[in-house]
């Protein structure tokens, strides 16, 4: 491990906005995120596979009436967003370092209102491991509120098309979809939604520079 990673690893343990959960064990905040972590009753929104946390922090900056949690296994990545949120004293954002495979051990039934999946690994050879696969949707169902909202933002056609097919096949209400969100943004979305969708992660900037179209859909889990 490089010196910079070691420094980040050490420093992140001093942040009060980062929770590390032991693999395969219930999280200490399960069922208590509002009461013990955020200390309010605002809706909870997750970003799964948050990377450097740009979307988590961006969302938290734009809406103080919701609580945001970025989830990722890479502590050195989480450090970036956690450091920014810590420095800015954003009280409505936190980070959880765990594997998404164990995400349903970290939240209680009906504890979460929304999920964001931003530029997730498309898993070209392992469809079951895609974050919109039936395997993961069933995990989300364990803690997402009835008719909980899931957002997918990606540059990857395989993941986008797979997700749309799964949504239709399983009769999840599809609220919106676009294979080129920035082309349709001003026509189809409100000003508030446009602002949220224009938050750009490190990966989105990289993919956009290569000419990739950015795709987006949102749907409800029955």
Secondary structure by P-SEA (a helix, b strand, c coil): ccaaaaaaaaaaaacccbbbbcccccccccccccccccccccbbbbbcccccaaaaaaaaaacccbbbbbbccccccaaaaaaaaaaacccccccccccccccccccccccccccccccccccccccccccccaaaaaaaaacccccbbbbbbcccaaaaaaaaaaaaaaccccccccccccccccccccaaaaaaaacccaaaaaaaaabbbbbbbbbbcc
